[in-house]
């Protein structure tokens, strides 16, 4: 069983190109389960008339039924605007768990969640 990731209410701005987002994730190990590479974290922020955007596919968290907090580094897309201090939206899709013996798959999503990016 996967629970929705929890996104911290503040994120840290690094040099305008990186936002460090803290997430807490929890999943219970399932016998024969296969973790899919579907963890995804995206940050979007209105910057003037543009949208700063970045996304990352972080490594899968440990699936042991305990809460794990991780800091995910999301870099701004170089073809768009840089991030700045202020409000932004984070969407986090937690890992996809597939159990071949049952054909069941599950995932959990947090967001979009408003966060405050601070220097």
Secondary structure as GFF3:
##gff-version 3
##sequence-region A 1 119
A	DSSP	beta_strand	2	14	.	.	.	ID=ss1
A	DSSP	beta_strand	18	27	.	.	.	ID=ss2
A	DSSP	beta_strand	33	36	.	.	.	ID=ss3
A	DSSP	beta_strand	40	47	.	.	.	ID=ss4
A	DSSP	beta_strand	50	56	.	.	.	ID=ss5
A	DSSP	beta_strand	68	75	.	.	.	ID=ss6
A	DSSP	beta_strand	86	93	.	.	.	ID=ss7
A	DSSP	beta_strand	96	99	.	.	.	ID=ss8
A	DSSP	beta_strand	104	106	.	.	.	ID=ss9
A	DSSP	beta_strand	109	118	.	.	.	ID=ss10
###
